[in-house]
Amino acid sequence: MKTIRILLSFILLFCCFVSVNIFAQGKEHNEITIAILKGDNLSEYKDLLSKTIKEKLNKTVKIKVLDYDTFIVDMDRGNSDFYKGSPLTYVLSLSDTVILKSAYRIDGEIQQDYTPVILARTDKNINTVKDLENTNFHFTNPNSASGYLYPKLFLIEKGVITEKDFADNRSPSAKDVYNYVLEGKWDACCSFYGLLEDDPFFEKNPLLKAFKINLQIPNDPLWADERIKTENPQLVTDVKNLILELFEDNKELSFIPARDKDYDSIRRKVRILNIIENKDFISVDRVLGFVTRSPKTLNFILKYKLHIALSYLVFTSLIIIFVSVFFKRTVIKKYHTEHKLLNDKYNDLLEHLEEENDFNSKITKLEDEIKVAFKEYTKFTEDSVMVKYVATGEFLFNKYKDTNAMEPSAIANCYVKAFERIVMVSAYGAETFEKQDDTKVPDEQQNIQNKIDPKKILDNGIRDVREKAGLSNKDYKSLQKCRSLRNKVAHLKPVSTEEVISIRKTLLGENSYTNGILAKLAPYL
């Protein structure tokens, strides 16, 4: 009861804070604040933009030109009404309120995206991407798509090891970066192809070489803060139309309407980098900060604060009953949640690998080798998904085992998928396991899940397999270690190279595919 009273007091205090915060904000918006990322072309027109908004909308305008780090802080705190930033900063804002994006005219045609490149000096013996290792190479900023996200993934794909070496002030403009390489201050850096096209001397300069990354990045967005979009949507529309009209005939910079889904490609790259580097690009603190300052959340709490307090008391009482009565379902759901996390990571990683030219041919060759090794076990060789997991793990292990270009957890993910599958199929049968997917309606899905005793989800599945296959204590302990590694990978915990080597040895054996745990369990699939 003491804990309940403390939590209830916290909620009531939070509601009071929200009430003060909302009333203090005001909704007239007589002043508009616009934050522009340093180096963005819109910053060159800030005086014109400020003057036009004041004349046509009768609003006082404050425009801030901020470097990356300051821009991110301003964005997280919601200190401005509108933001003109990079595609990656928009994704990190967690907003879906983009209204416009930059558009540039090249030969009369509007360009809605741009191409990232790595710019290098040839007099530093940089003739291929691999030559970038051990050079004075710089990413520009960790919050930049062309200055970090896309080049980082490109270099990982090529197996190039680079330190996370950012520019000294971490916020140089694109032109500054170009000049640093041109003047020899840096050996190589990240940039975008449009900047090189603006320099008529680039192609004639024998000292410069550009490695084009054949992926398109959507142009820089302009978005509204959640607060102003909720409180004054008409003002957001007015500002959008004003900017479209103001830059309609501008030959250097114009704008076109944008949609939130235009930036889904950036979100996908963020997910892939999360997997490869085993980190949360979008932190929990940022998510919580966004939710707590969102006007939708705040207005809801203010309006229904008493209902929330009473509901919380009822909920706290019911949760105790729920935990005791439905504990079995909770255990099942935990397993399926972890299972889905592993699946999502594997699918994102596979999608990234399939962009490599030699991936499909090498993976097919590995699959054939694995099938030959287990040719006496017909059911195993027909289980193409199992073979795919093992083959992908082998592909990554062989390619990256002697480098640090890929985070070990990405490699371990493939092996733990193979481990999980063979234990579950061996213990519960392929039919039950195969039907556990997200395509079933809730009632049908629950019926399938109820076929599995919740106490046996994975730990007791290992014990069942041990009994069926007559595994030794050493093999049983090895499987328990695999189970622990599976949890670490599912929950983004650091994984060492030694752990990857250990699970590979456990599953596949030392010298061939036929003297590991997989070979011992294959007859029971």
C-alpha positions as CSV (number, residue, x, y, z in Angstrom):
1,M,0.0,0.0,0.0
2,K,2.9,2.4,0.7
3,T,4.2,1.9,-2.8
4,I,0.8,2.5,-4.3
5,R,0.4,5.8,-2.3
6,I,3.8,7.0,-3.5
7,L,3.1,6.2,-7.1
8,L,-0.3,7.9,-6.8
9,S,1.2,11.0,-5.3
10,F,3.7,11.1,-8.2
11,I,0.9,11.0,-10.8
12,L,-1.0,13.8,-9.1
13,L,2.1,15.9,-8.9
14,F,2.8,15.3,-12.5
15,C,-0.7,16.3,-13.4
16,C,-0.2,19.6,-11.5
17,F,3.1,20.2,-13.4
18,V,1.3,19.5,-16.7
19,S,-1.5,22.0,-15.8
20,V,1.0,24.8,-15.2
21,N,3.1,23.8,-18.2
22,I,0.1,23.9,-20.6
23,F,-1.3,27.2,-19.4
24,A,2.1,28.8,-19.4
25,Q,2.6,27.9,-23.1
26,G,-0.1,30.0,-24.5
27,K,-1.8,29.3,-27.8
28,E,-1.9,32.6,-29.7
29,H,1.7,32.1,-31.0
30,N,2.3,35.8,-31.6
31,E,6.0,34.9,-32.0
32,I,7.2,32.1,-34.2
33,T,10.6,30.5,-33.5
34,I,12.4,28.7,-36.4
35,A,15.5,26.6,-35.8
36,I,17.7,26.0,-38.9
37,L,20.6,23.6,-39.0
38,K,24.0,25.3,-39.7
39,G,25.0,25.0,-43.4
40,D,21.4,24.6,-44.6
41,N,20.6,26.8,-47.6
42,L,17.6,28.3,-45.9
43,S,19.9,30.1,-43.4
44,E,21.0,32.4,-46.2
45,Y,17.4,33.6,-46.6
46,K,16.6,34.0,-42.9
47,D,16.2,37.8,-43.1
48,L,13.8,37.5,-46.1
49,L,11.8,34.7,-44.4
50,S,11.5,36.7,-41.2
51,K,10.4,39.8,-43.0
52,T,7.8,38.0,-45.1
53,I,6.2,36.1,-42.2
54,K,6.0,39.4,-40.2
55,E,4.3,41.2,-43.1
56,K,1.9,38.5,-44.2
57,L,1.1,36.7,-41.0
58,N,1.6,39.6,-38.6
59,K,3.9,37.4,-36.4
60,T,7.2,38.3,-34.7
61,V,9.8,35.8,-36.0
62,K,12.9,34.5,-34.3
63,I,15.3,32.5,-36.4
64,K,18.1,30.5,-34.9
65,V,20.9,28.9,-36.9
66,L,22.3,26.1,-34.8
67,D,25.1,23.5,-35.1
68,Y,24.2,19.8,-34.9
69,D,24.6,19.3,-31.2
70,T,22.7,22.5,-30.2
71,F,20.0,21.7,-32.8
72,I,19.4,18.2,-31.3
73,V,19.1,19.7,-27.8
74,D,16.7,22.4,-29.0
75,M,14.6,19.8,-30.9
76,D,14.5,17.3,-27.9
77,R,13.3,20.1,-25.6
78,G,10.7,21.5,-28.1
79,N,12.2,25.0,-27.8
80,S,11.2,26.0,-31.4
81,D,8.0,25.9,-33.4
82,F,9.5,24.9,-36.7
83,Y,12.7,23.0,-37.6
84,K,14.7,22.9,-40.9
85,G,17.2,20.1,-40.4
86,S,18.8,17.0,-41.9
87,P,16.8,13.9,-42.8
88,L,18.4,12.0,-39.8
89,T,17.6,14.7,-37.3
90,Y,13.9,14.6,-38.4
91,V,13.9,10.8,-37.8
92,L,15.5,11.3,-34.4
93,S,12.9,13.9,-33.5
94,L,10.3,11.0,-33.5
95,S,7.8,13.4,-35.2
96,D,5.5,12.7,-38.1
97,T,4.8,16.4,-38.7
98,V,7.0,17.1,-41.8
99,I,5.4,19.7,-44.1
100,L,8.0,20.6,-46.7
101,K,11.4,19.4,-48.0
102,S,14.0,21.2,-50.0
103,A,14.1,20.8,-53.8
104,Y,16.9,21.8,-56.1
105,R,16.8,22.4,-59.8
106,I,19.4,20.7,-62.0
107,D,19.0,21.3,-65.7
108,G,15.5,22.5,-65.1
109,E,14.4,19.3,-63.3
110,I,13.5,19.3,-59.6
111,Q,15.7,16.9,-57.5
112,Q,14.0,15.4,-54.4
113,D,16.9,13.5,-53.1
114,Y,20.7,13.5,-53.1
115,T,23.6,11.0,-53.3
116,P,26.2,10.5,-50.5
117,V,29.8,10.2,-51.4
118,I,33.2,9.7,-49.8
119,L,35.7,12.4,-51.0
120,A,39.4,11.5,-50.9
121,R,42.8,12.8,-51.9
122,T,44.6,10.6,-54.5
123,D,48.0,11.9,-53.3
124,K,47.4,10.0,-50.1
125,N,47.4,6.7,-52.0
126,I,43.6,6.4,-51.7
127,N,42.6,4.8,-54.9
128,T,40.0,2.3,-53.6
129,V,37.6,2.3,-50.6
130,K,39.9,-0.2,-48.8
131,D,42.7,2.4,-48.9
132,L,40.7,4.6,-46.4
133,E,41.9,2.4,-43.5
134,N,44.6,4.1,-41.4
135,T,44.1,7.5,-43.1
136,N,43.1,10.9,-41.7
137,F,39.4,10.1,-42.5
138,H,36.5,11.9,-40.9
139,F,32.8,11.5,-40.5
140,T,31.2,14.9,-40.1
141,N,28.6,14.3,-37.4
142,P,26.8,11.3,-35.9
143,N,23.4,12.9,-36.5
144,S,24.0,13.3,-40.3
145,A,22.7,10.9,-42.9
146,S,25.3,11.8,-45.6
147,G,28.0,12.6,-43.0
148,Y,27.7,9.4,-41.0
149,L,24.8,7.0,-41.4
150,Y,25.0,6.0,-45.1
151,P,28.9,6.1,-45.4
152,K,29.2,4.0,-42.2
153,L,26.9,1.3,-43.6
154,F,28.7,1.5,-46.9
155,L,32.1,1.0,-45.3
156,I,30.9,-1.9,-43.2
157,E,29.6,-3.6,-46.3
158,K,33.0,-3.2,-47.9
159,G,34.7,-4.6,-44.8
160,V,36.6,-1.4,-44.1
161,I,37.5,-0.6,-40.5
162,T,37.4,3.1,-39.6
163,E,37.6,4.8,-36.2
164,K,34.6,6.9,-35.3
165,D,36.6,10.0,-36.0
166,F,34.4,13.1,-36.3
167,A,35.3,16.6,-37.3
168,D,36.9,18.7,-34.5
169,N,33.8,20.8,-33.9
170,R,31.4,18.0,-35.2
171,S,29.4,20.6,-37.2
172,P,31.3,21.9,-40.2
173,S,29.3,22.9,-43.2
174,A,29.3,20.8,-46.4
175,K,31.5,23.5,-48.1
176,D,33.9,23.5,-45.1
177,V,34.3,19.7,-45.4
178,Y,35.0,20.0,-49.1
179,N,37.7,22.7,-48.5
180,Y,39.3,20.6,-45.7
181,V,40.1,17.8,-48.2
182,L,40.9,20.3,-51.0
183,E,43.4,22.0,-48.8
184,G,44.9,18.8,-47.5
185,K,43.8,19.2,-43.9
186,W,42.0,15.9,-44.2
187,D,42.8,12.9,-46.3
188,A,39.1,11.9,-46.8
189,C,35.7,12.7,-45.6
190,C,31.9,12.3,-46.2
191,S,30.0,14.6,-48.4
192,F,27.2,14.6,-51.1
193,Y,27.5,14.5,-54.8
194,G,25.5,17.8,-55.5
195,L,28.3,19.8,-53.8
196,L,30.9,18.4,-56.2
197,E,28.7,19.1,-59.2
198,D,28.7,22.8,-58.1
199,D,32.5,23.0,-58.5
200,P,33.4,23.2,-62.2
201,F,37.0,22.3,-61.3
202,F,36.3,19.1,-59.4
203,E,36.5,16.7,-62.3
204,K,39.6,18.4,-63.6
205,N,41.4,18.1,-60.2
206,P,43.7,15.0,-60.3
207,L,44.1,15.2,-56.5
208,L,40.5,14.5,-55.7
209,K,38.5,11.3,-56.1
210,A,34.9,10.6,-55.1
211,F,33.5,7.2,-54.1
212,K,29.8,7.4,-54.9
213,I,27.4,5.5,-52.6
214,N,24.6,4.4,-54.9
215,L,21.8,5.2,-52.5
216,Q,19.4,8.2,-52.5
217,I,18.8,10.3,-49.4
218,P,15.5,12.3,-49.3
219,N,16.2,16.1,-49.2
220,D,16.3,18.0,-46.0
221,P,12.9,18.4,-44.3
222,L,11.1,21.3,-42.7
223,W,8.8,20.2,-39.9
224,A,6.5,21.6,-37.2
225,D,6.9,20.8,-33.5
226,E,4.1,18.6,-32.2
227,R,3.0,21.3,-29.8
228,I,2.2,24.0,-32.5
229,K,0.8,21.4,-34.9
230,T,-1.7,20.4,-32.2
231,E,-2.5,23.8,-30.8
232,N,-2.5,25.9,-34.0
233,P,-2.8,23.7,-37.2
234,Q,-3.9,26.7,-39.2
235,L,-0.7,28.6,-38.5
236,V,1.3,25.6,-39.6
237,T,-0.7,25.6,-42.9
238,D,-0.2,29.3,-43.3
239,V,3.6,29.0,-42.8
240,K,3.8,26.1,-45.3
241,N,1.9,28.0,-48.0
242,L,4.0,31.1,-47.4
243,I,7.3,29.3,-47.8
244,L,6.1,27.5,-50.9
245,E,5.1,30.9,-52.5
246,L,8.2,32.7,-51.3
247,F,10.6,30.3,-52.9
248,E,8.5,29.3,-55.9
249,D,10.7,31.1,-58.5
250,N,14.0,30.8,-56.7
251,K,16.6,29.1,-58.9
252,E,18.9,28.0,-56.1
253,L,16.4,26.7,-53.5
254,S,12.7,25.8,-53.6
255,F,10.4,23.6,-51.6
256,I,7.8,20.9,-52.3
257,P,5.3,19.3,-50.0
258,A,6.6,16.3,-48.1
259,R,5.1,13.2,-46.4
260,D,6.4,11.4,-43.3
261,K,6.8,8.2,-45.2
262,D,9.3,9.9,-47.5
263,Y,11.8,9.3,-44.7
264,D,11.1,5.6,-44.0
265,S,14.3,4.7,-45.9
266,I,16.3,6.7,-43.2
267,R,14.5,4.8,-40.4
268,R,15.4,1.5,-42.1
269,K,19.1,2.4,-42.2
270,V,18.9,3.4,-38.5
271,R,17.5,0.0,-37.6
272,I,20.2,-1.8,-39.6
273,L,23.0,0.2,-37.9
274,N,21.4,-0.5,-34.5
275,I,21.8,-4.3,-35.3
276,I,25.3,-4.1,-36.7
277,E,26.7,-1.9,-34.0
278,N,24.4,-3.3,-31.2
279,K,23.2,0.1,-29.9
280,D,20.1,2.1,-29.6
281,F,20.4,5.0,-32.1
282,I,17.1,6.4,-30.7
283,S,17.5,6.2,-27.0
284,V,14.7,5.4,-24.5
285,D,15.3,8.8,-22.9
286,R,14.5,10.5,-26.2
287,V,11.3,8.5,-26.6
288,L,10.1,9.3,-23.1
289,G,11.0,12.9,-23.5
290,F,9.0,13.1,-26.7
291,V,5.9,11.5,-25.1
292,T,6.0,13.6,-21.9
293,R,6.2,16.9,-23.7
294,S,3.8,16.0,-26.5
295,P,0.7,18.3,-26.2
296,K,-1.6,15.4,-26.9
297,T,-0.3,13.5,-23.9
298,L,-0.3,16.6,-21.7
299,N,-3.8,17.7,-22.6
300,F,-5.2,14.2,-22.1
301,I,-3.6,14.0,-18.6
302,L,-4.9,17.4,-17.7
303,K,-8.4,16.7,-18.8
304,Y,-8.7,13.3,-17.2
305,K,-6.3,13.6,-14.2
306,L,-8.9,12.5,-11.6
307,H,-10.1,9.6,-13.8
308,I,-6.4,8.6,-14.3
309,A,-5.8,8.6,-10.5
310,L,-8.8,6.5,-9.8
311,S,-8.1,4.1,-12.7
312,Y,-4.6,3.7,-11.4
313,L,-5.8,2.5,-8.0
314,V,-8.2,0.0,-9.7
315,F,-5.5,-1.1,-12.1
316,T,-3.0,-1.7,-9.3
317,S,-5.4,-4.0,-7.6
318,L,-6.3,-5.9,-10.7
319,I,-2.7,-6.3,-11.8
320,I,-1.9,-8.4,-8.8
321,I,-4.8,-10.8,-9.7
322,F,-3.7,-10.7,-13.4
323,V,-0.1,-11.7,-12.6
324,S,-1.1,-14.7,-10.5
325,V,-3.9,-16.0,-12.8
326,F,-2.3,-15.3,-16.1
327,F,1.3,-16.0,-15.3
328,K,1.5,-18.8,-17.8
329,R,0.4,-16.5,-20.7
330,T,2.9,-13.9,-19.6
331,V,5.7,-16.5,-19.9
332,I,4.5,-17.5,-23.4
333,K,4.3,-13.9,-24.5
334,K,7.8,-13.2,-23.3
335,Y,9.1,-16.0,-25.4
336,H,7.2,-14.9,-28.5
337,T,8.3,-11.3,-28.0
338,E,12.0,-12.3,-27.8
339,H,11.4,-14.6,-30.8
340,K,10.0,-11.7,-32.8
341,L,12.9,-9.5,-31.8
342,L,15.4,-12.0,-33.1
343,N,13.3,-12.5,-36.3
344,D,13.2,-8.7,-37.0
345,K,16.9,-8.3,-36.5
346,Y,17.7,-11.3,-38.7
347,N,15.4,-10.0,-41.5
348,D,16.8,-6.5,-41.4
349,L,20.4,-7.9,-41.5
350,L,19.5,-10.2,-44.3
351,E,18.0,-7.4,-46.3
352,H,21.2,-5.4,-45.8
353,L,23.4,-8.3,-46.8
354,E,21.5,-9.0,-50.0
355,E,22.7,-5.6,-51.3
356,E,26.2,-7.1,-51.5
357,N,27.1,-8.5,-55.0
358,D,28.5,-11.8,-53.9
359,F,26.1,-12.6,-51.0
360,N,23.6,-14.8,-52.9
361,S,26.2,-16.9,-54.6
362,K,28.2,-17.5,-51.5
363,I,25.2,-18.2,-49.3
364,T,23.9,-20.8,-51.9
365,K,27.3,-22.5,-51.8
366,L,27.3,-22.7,-48.0
367,E,23.8,-24.1,-48.0
368,D,24.8,-26.8,-50.3
369,E,27.8,-27.7,-48.1
370,I,25.6,-27.9,-45.1
371,K,23.0,-30.1,-46.8
372,V,25.7,-32.4,-48.0
373,A,27.0,-32.7,-44.4
374,F,23.6,-33.7,-43.2
375,K,22.5,-35.7,-46.2
376,E,21.5,-38.7,-44.1
377,Y,19.0,-36.6,-42.2
378,T,16.3,-36.0,-44.7
379,K,14.1,-33.9,-42.5
380,F,17.0,-31.6,-41.6
381,T,18.0,-30.9,-45.2
382,E,14.4,-30.1,-46.1
383,D,14.3,-27.5,-43.3
384,S,15.6,-24.7,-45.6
385,V,15.1,-22.0,-42.9
386,M,17.4,-23.8,-40.5
387,V,20.0,-24.2,-43.3
388,K,19.6,-20.4,-44.1
389,Y,20.3,-19.4,-40.5
390,V,23.5,-21.6,-40.3
391,A,24.7,-20.5,-43.8
392,T,24.2,-16.8,-43.0
393,G,26.1,-17.2,-39.8
394,E,28.9,-19.0,-41.6
395,F,29.0,-16.3,-44.3
396,L,29.4,-13.5,-41.7
397,F,31.8,-15.4,-39.5
398,N,34.1,-16.2,-42.4
399,K,34.0,-12.6,-43.8
400,Y,34.4,-10.7,-40.5
401,K,36.1,-13.0,-38.0
402,D,39.5,-11.3,-38.4
403,T,38.1,-7.7,-38.5
404,N,36.1,-5.4,-36.3
405,A,34.0,-4.1,-39.1
406,M,30.8,-5.9,-37.8
407,E,29.5,-6.1,-34.3
408,P,29.7,-9.7,-33.0
409,S,26.1,-9.7,-32.0
410,A,25.0,-9.4,-35.6
411,I,26.9,-12.6,-36.4
412,A,25.6,-14.3,-33.2
413,N,22.1,-13.5,-34.1
414,C,22.2,-16.0,-37.0
415,Y,23.6,-18.8,-34.8
416,V,21.1,-18.2,-32.0
417,K,18.3,-18.4,-34.5
418,A,19.5,-21.8,-35.6
419,F,19.9,-22.9,-31.9
420,E,16.4,-21.7,-31.0
421,R,14.8,-23.4,-34.0
422,I,16.4,-26.8,-33.6
423,V,15.5,-26.9,-29.8
424,M,11.9,-25.8,-30.3
425,V,11.3,-28.1,-33.3
426,S,13.0,-31.0,-31.6
427,A,11.0,-30.5,-28.4
428,Y,7.6,-29.6,-29.7
429,G,7.5,-30.7,-33.4
430,A,7.8,-28.7,-36.5
431,E,4.0,-28.3,-37.1
432,T,3.4,-26.5,-33.8
433,F,6.5,-24.3,-34.1
434,E,5.9,-23.3,-37.7
435,K,2.4,-22.0,-36.9
436,Q,3.6,-19.5,-34.3
437,D,3.6,-16.5,-36.6
438,D,1.9,-13.1,-36.7
439,T,-0.5,-14.0,-39.5
440,K,-3.0,-15.8,-37.3
441,V,-6.1,-14.1,-35.8
442,P,-5.8,-13.7,-32.0
443,D,-8.0,-16.6,-31.1
444,E,-6.3,-19.0,-33.4
445,Q,-2.9,-17.8,-32.3
446,Q,-3.8,-18.3,-28.6
447,N,-5.0,-21.8,-29.3
448,I,-1.6,-22.6,-31.0
449,Q,0.3,-21.1,-28.1
450,N,-1.7,-23.1,-25.5
451,K,-0.4,-26.3,-27.0
452,I,3.0,-25.5,-25.5
453,D,3.3,-25.8,-21.7
454,P,4.5,-22.3,-20.7
455,K,7.0,-23.8,-18.2
456,K,8.8,-25.4,-21.1
457,I,9.1,-22.5,-23.5
458,L,12.9,-22.8,-24.0
459,D,14.6,-23.9,-20.8
460,N,12.5,-27.1,-20.4
461,G,12.7,-27.5,-24.2
462,I,16.4,-27.9,-23.8
463,R,15.8,-30.5,-21.1
464,D,13.3,-32.4,-23.3
465,V,15.9,-32.4,-26.1
466,R,18.5,-33.7,-23.7
467,E,16.4,-36.6,-22.8
468,K,15.4,-37.5,-26.4
469,A,19.0,-37.3,-27.8
470,G,20.7,-38.6,-24.6
471,L,23.1,-35.6,-24.5
472,S,25.9,-35.5,-22.0
473,N,26.2,-33.1,-19.1
474,K,28.8,-31.1,-21.1
475,D,26.5,-30.8,-24.1
476,Y,23.6,-29.8,-21.9
477,K,25.7,-27.0,-20.3
478,S,26.7,-25.8,-23.7
479,L,23.1,-25.5,-24.7
480,Q,22.4,-23.5,-21.6
481,K,25.2,-21.1,-22.6
482,C,23.6,-20.8,-26.1
483,R,20.3,-20.0,-24.4
484,S,22.0,-17.2,-22.3
485,L,23.6,-15.8,-25.5
486,R,20.2,-15.8,-27.3
487,N,18.8,-13.6,-24.6
488,K,21.7,-11.1,-24.8
489,V,21.3,-10.8,-28.5
490,A,17.5,-10.3,-28.3
491,H,17.9,-7.5,-25.8
492,L,20.8,-5.6,-27.4
493,K,23.4,-6.5,-24.8
494,P,27.1,-6.6,-25.8
495,V,28.4,-9.8,-27.3
496,S,32.1,-10.7,-27.5
497,T,33.9,-12.4,-30.4
498,E,34.8,-15.3,-28.0
499,E,31.1,-15.9,-27.4
500,V,30.4,-16.1,-31.1
501,I,33.3,-18.6,-31.5
502,S,31.9,-20.6,-28.6
503,I,28.3,-20.9,-29.9
504,R,29.6,-21.8,-33.4
505,K,31.8,-24.6,-31.9
506,T,28.9,-25.8,-29.8
507,L,26.4,-26.0,-32.7
508,L,28.7,-27.0,-35.6
509,G,31.7,-28.7,-34.0
510,E,35.4,-27.9,-34.5
511,N,36.4,-29.2,-37.9
512,S,33.2,-30.2,-39.7
513,Y,29.5,-29.7,-39.5
514,T,28.9,-33.3,-38.3
515,N,30.4,-33.3,-34.8
516,G,28.4,-30.5,-33.1
517,I,25.0,-30.3,-31.3
518,L,23.2,-29.9,-34.6
519,A,24.4,-33.2,-35.8
520,K,23.3,-34.9,-32.6
521,L,19.8,-33.4,-32.6
522,A,19.2,-33.6,-36.4
523,P,17.6,-37.1,-36.2
524,Y,14.9,-35.8,-33.9
525,L,13.7,-33.0,-36.1
